[in-house]
Amino acid sequence: MLAPLTAGRWDLQDLLAEPVEASLEVALHELETEVAAFVAQRDLLTDAIDTAVFFDILRHYESITDQSRRLSAYGDLYFSEDTQNGAALNLRDRINKALTRANNRTLFFSLWLKEMAEETAVRLSAAGTDDFRYFLESERKFKPHTLSESEEQIINLKDANGIDAMMNLYEMITSGFSYTLEVDGETKTLSRDQLAGYYRHPDPAVRAATYQELYRVYAENSTLLAQIYNHRAHDWHNEGDLRHFAQPISFRNLANDLPDDVVDTLLEVCRQNSGIFQRYFELKAGWIGMDKLRRYDIYAPLAAADKEFAYGAAVEMVLDSFTGFSPAIGELAARVFAADHVDAETRPGKRGGAFCYGVSPALTPWVFLNYSGQARDVAVMAHELGHAVHDMLCAGHSPLTYHPPLPLAETASVFAEMILTDRLLKEENDPAVRRDLLAAAIDDAYASVHRQAFFTIFEREAHRLISEGATVDALCETYMANLRDQFGDSLELSDEFRWEWISIPHFYNVPFYTYAYSFGQLLVLALYHQYQREGEDFIPRYLKILSYGGSEAPVKVLEEAGFDIHAPQFWQGGYDVLQEMITALEAL
C-alpha cells in the first residue's frame, strides 16, 4: 500500500457505525439480550454438567466478552481523541456503567469455574482445546484470592464510580496541562508529547528548560495529584488485603502468571547492573563535550541536529524494515493503515503518549500516536505497530486467550524497534550518524529496561510507605533516593525531579505494570542475539512465540524457546548485550 502522506485521525466505525447513538443503542440491546440468555443457563452449572452443554455455555460467554470489549474500546478510543470532550466522557461513562452491570450479572460463571470440584475441572479441561485448558487454569489460580459473588459485585460497582473514576480524573487533569517553552527566540505553547520532543534537543539550555517546565506544571498541581495517588495506593492495598495477597505487587504478578520470585530476581539483577548505564552516562558526557551529564542530558543526541521525518516517509521506512525482516510481518503492519486504524496527528486535548489497542481476534488493532516528526516518533511508530502485529498473530485464539500477557506483551514491539534501528545502521555510512543511532538505541534501552525496573522498585516502597501514613515529602525523598541509586555519581540530579513520580501515568492506571517493559526488553535482547546468530532460521520460532497470545503461561512459552527466567543469568545476559553495545559505541 502507499504510505499515508499526513498524520490524521483514525476511523472507529468498525466498532460502532455512524450514527453512533443509534448503533450504541442497538449494541447495548444485543448485549442485554445475550446476558439475559446466558444468565438463564446458570442452573445448568453443576459438577454433573454435560460436556457439550458446558462448551455451548462457554461459547456464549466468549461472545459476551467480545461484545463487551468492542463497546469498551469505542468508549476508550473516542475519549482518547480528546479528553476535554464532554460528549466523549459522557458516552464512555454510559458504556462503562452498562458493562459493569453486565459483568456483575455474568460474574457467577467465573466464580463457578474457580469453585468447581477438581474432578470436574479435569474432565472439562481434557475435553477442551489448549486455549480452554489454559483459560481454566488461569481462572482457578485466583481461587484463593476470590471473594463471594455479592462481595465481587460490590467491588465492581465501587470501582466504576470510585477508583476508576478517580483515574479518569487524573487523565483528564494531566491531559489538559499545557507547557510554555522558548526555543530559538520563539515562545511555544505545547502539549506534553510535543514538549517531550525537546528532551533530545541539541542545545543543553533547551533540554534543561524542557524538564524544568514539565515539573513546574506538575509541582503546581502536586497537592491534588499526590492525593489521587494516595487514594490509588490505599485502594490497591485494601483490596489486596481482602484478597489475601502477600504483598501489593503479588496481584500484578499473578495476573501476569509470574511467580513473585521471578519478578524479585528480575528487579534485583536490574538494580545490580546500574553501573552499566552509569558508565554509559559518563562516556556520553565526554562525547557531547560536558564534564558531567545532568539528568536533563541523558537523552541528548550525539549529532549536532535532530533530523525530522515526514509522516509518509516514516510509515514507509517502518513498513520496509518490517518487510525486510519478514514479508508476513510487513503485510500485517500495512493492514493497520489500510483499515484507517491509526490516529497520529497532534492536537489540543488529545491524550498524550502512544498505544496499540487490540480489541478482538476478528478486528485489526488501533494504533494511537502523537507524531511530530522527530526520530523518536519513528521508533515509537515501529513499537506500536509491533504490538499490532503481535495482536494479529494471535488472532487464531479465543477472545478469552487472545491478549498476550504483560511479560510477553512488549516482545514484538521492542523487537520491531531493533529491526528499525538495524536497518538504519546498515544504510548509514557516516560514522558520526551511526554513533548517534547506536547511542539512541542505548538511550531507549535505559528508558525501557532500567528506568522501568526502578519505577517498580519505587512503587513497592511507595505503597508500603503510604500504608504506613507517609507524607508527600517522604515520597518525594524516597523517589530522589531511587534516582540516586540508579545514577550514582554519573550525573547531576536537580531537585525538580522529586516530582517525576506524580507524572508517571502507569503508577495511577496500572500499578506495578512497568517491570513488564524491563522483562520484555531484556527478553528481546536475548532473542535478537539469537536472530543475529541464526538469521532466517530464527524467524519461525520467533513468530511461534508471538502467536501464543495469552494461551499459555509465559514461563512455559519461554522454556520452549530455551530460556529459564528463574535464573539470574538469563536476565544478566540481556545486560551483557547492552555492555557489548556500549563497548561497540565506544570504539566508533
TATAGI-V970557 format. One record per backbone hydrogen bond with DSSP energy under -0.5 kcal/mol. NH is the residue of the N-H (numbers start at 1). CO is the residue of the C=O. Records with the same first field share a line. If there is no record, write none. Layout:
# TATAGI-V970557
NH: CO ; CO
This chain:
# TATAGI-V970557
8: 6
11: 340
15: 12
16: 12
23: 19
24: 20
25: 21
26: 22
27: 23
28: 24
29: 25
30: 26
31: 27
32: 28
33: 29
34: 30
35: 31
36: 32
37: 33
38: 34
39: 35
40: 36
41: 38
42: 39
44: 41
45: 42
46: 44
49: 46
54: 50
55: 51
56: 52
57: 53
58: 54
59: 55
60: 56
61: 57
62: 58
63: 59
64: 60
65: 61
66: 62
67: 63
68: 64
69: 65
70: 66
71: 67
72: 68
73: 69
74: 70
75: 71
76: 72
77: 73
78: 74
79: 75
80: 76
81: 77
82: 78 ; 79
83: 349
85: 82
86: 84
89: 85
90: 86
91: 87
92: 88
93: 89
94: 90
95: 91
96: 92
97: 93
98: 94
99: 95
100: 96
101: 97
102: 98
103: 99
104: 100
105: 101
106: 102
107: 103
109: 106
110: 106
111: 107
112: 108
113: 109
114: 110
115: 111
116: 112
121: 117
122: 118
123: 119
124: 120
125: 121
126: 122
127: 123
128: 124 ; 125
133: 129
134: 130
135: 131
136: 132
137: 133
138: 134
139: 135
140: 136
141: 137
142: 139
143: 140
145: 142
146: 143
152: 148
153: 149
154: 150
155: 151
156: 152
157: 153
158: 154
159: 155
160: 156
161: 157
162: 158
164: 159
165: 159
166: 162
167: 163
168: 164
169: 165
170: 166
171: 167
172: 168
173: 169
174: 170
175: 171
176: 172
177: 174
179: 190
181: 188
183: 181 ; 186
186: 183
188: 181 ; 186
190: 179 ; 188
195: 191
196: 192
197: 193 ; 194
198: 195
199: 196
200: 197
201: 198
204: 202
207: 203
208: 204
209: 205
210: 206
211: 207
212: 208
213: 209
214: 210
215: 211
216: 212
217: 213
218: 214
219: 215
220: 216
221: 217
222: 219
225: 221
226: 222
227: 223
228: 224
229: 225
230: 226
231: 227
232: 228
233: 229
234: 230
235: 231
236: 232
237: 233
238: 234
239: 235
240: 236
241: 237
242: 238
243: 239
244: 241
245: 240
250: 247
251: 247 ; 248
252: 248
253: 249
254: 250
255: 251
256: 252
257: 254
258: 253
262: 259
263: 259
264: 260
265: 261
266: 262
267: 263
268: 264
269: 265
270: 266
271: 267
272: 268
273: 269 ; 270
274: 271
276: 273
277: 273
278: 274
279: 275
280: 276
281: 277
282: 278
283: 279
284: 280
285: 281
286: 282
287: 283
288: 284
289: 286
290: 285
293: 490
295: 492
297: 294
298: 295
300: 297
307: 305
309: 373
312: 5
314: 310
315: 311
316: 312
317: 313
318: 314
319: 315
320: 316
321: 317
322: 318
323: 319
324: 320
325: 321
326: 322
329: 326
330: 326
331: 327
332: 328
333: 329
334: 330
335: 331
336: 332 ; 333
337: 333
338: 334
339: 335
340: 337
341: 336
343: 367
344: 8 ; 342
345: 8
350: 347
351: 80
355: 368
357: 366
358: 356
359: 357
363: 360
366: 357
367: 341
368: 355
369: 343
371: 344
372: 370
377: 374
378: 374
379: 375
380: 376
381: 377
382: 378
383: 379
384: 380
385: 381
386: 382
387: 383
388: 384
389: 385
390: 386
391: 387
392: 388
393: 389
394: 390 ; 391
395: 392
397: 394
401: 398
405: 549
408: 405
409: 405 ; 406
410: 406
411: 408
414: 410
415: 411
416: 412
417: 413
418: 414
419: 415
420: 416
421: 417
422: 418
423: 419
424: 420
425: 421
426: 422
427: 423
428: 424
434: 430
435: 431
436: 432
437: 433
438: 434
439: 435
440: 436
441: 437
442: 438
443: 439
444: 440
445: 441
446: 442
447: 443
448: 444
449: 445
450: 445
451: 446
453: 449
454: 450
455: 451
456: 452
457: 453
458: 454
459: 455
460: 456
461: 457
462: 458
463: 459
464: 460
465: 461
466: 462
467: 463
468: 464 ; 465
469: 466
470: 465
475: 471
476: 472
477: 473
478: 474
479: 475
480: 476
481: 477
482: 478
483: 479
484: 480
485: 481
486: 482
487: 483
488: 484
490: 487
492: 293
494: 492
497: 494
498: 495
499: 496
500: 497
502: 499
503: 500
504: 501
505: 503
507: 504
508: 504 ; 505
509: 505
510: 506
513: 510
516: 513
517: 514
518: 514
519: 515
520: 516
521: 517
522: 518
523: 519
524: 520
525: 521
526: 522
527: 523
528: 524
529: 525
530: 526
531: 527
532: 528
533: 529
534: 530
535: 531
537: 534
538: 535
539: 536
540: 536
542: 538
543: 539
544: 540
545: 541
546: 542
547: 543
548: 544 ; 545
549: 546
550: 401
551: 548
557: 553
558: 554
559: 555
560: 556
561: 557
562: 559
563: 558
565: 563
567: 564
570: 567
571: 567
572: 568
573: 569
574: 570 ; 571
575: 571
576: 572
577: 573
578: 574
579: 575
580: 576
581: 577
582: 578
583: 579
584: 580
585: 581
586: 582
587: 583
588: 584 ; 585
